[in-house]
Amino acid sequence: MSKSSAIIDIQSLTKKYKETIALNNLNLQVERGEIFGFLGHNGAGKTTTVNILTTLLAPTSGRAFICGFNVEKEGLEIRKRIGYLPENVKFYENLTAGENLEFFAKLSGIEKPEEKIKSVLNFLDFQKFENKKISQFSKGMRQRIGIAQAIIHDPEVLFLDEPTSGLDPMGVRNLREIILKLNKEKNITIFMNTHLLSEVAKTCTTIGVLGHGELIYKDTLKQTMERFKDENSLETIYFNLDTK
Ligand code: ATP
């Protein structure tokens, strides 16, 4: 059982892939209601962390809890409470957006899928694309329907892996607005892996920095900006944390 009040509670998590230590005794807590930006160099272990938290991967040792449930032992309870948007989300290309969502809604056991799909598309201002085939979607549209899929069952926590990757500036801005709206209006805690420091500064309430599988920094964005007030941007702060 998790002793912490944190909605995400990671305790001494280690993951080894043969010789590679991807996570080294990671401890990290994220409180309910936060928008948590998880930063780190390529290969730092961010995706590995998210894969363990979303029950896709077993840790080598250590434990992690979401809403008090153990990710290794209570996968079903976890999957009811989380949504996940991977970096490259997959769809049935020849089906429409609505048909794809219907498939995922039924998988999640949603009783009135049509109503739920309408309300999620409405929330994301995407109703007009319900009957369009995914094969005709741009990257930004795919991202939005990926979010619809990830929130169709009203999760408490949403994991986003590099959500801005491949988006143009308008797409990045639209995504930011959606993330803020999900957090504010649906009270969803967001855990976001990202390289885009400017987005972290505009969106996140708390940041964590991973370096070679270890947490080297965590604080609220506000405290971070106050503590490093002589630096002129989050980018300068990030590079001074010596993550390489
Ligand atoms: P990026 O920002 O490039 O996506 P990341 O922070 O998400 O990187 P991970 O993908 O979690 O990092 O990788 C952490 C380490 O584990 C890296 O050294 C990577 O090469 C290694 N790794 C990840 N997946 C596997 C795997 N399936 N088999 C072997 N090694 C792996």
Boltz pocket constraint, residues with backbone or C-beta under 6 A from the ligand:
constraints:
  - pocket:
      binder: B
      contacts: [[A, 17], [A, 20], [A, 21], [A, 22], [A, 40], [A, 41], [A, 42], [A, 43], [A, 44], [A, 45], [A, 46], [A, 47], [A, 48], [A, 49]]
      max_distance: 6.0
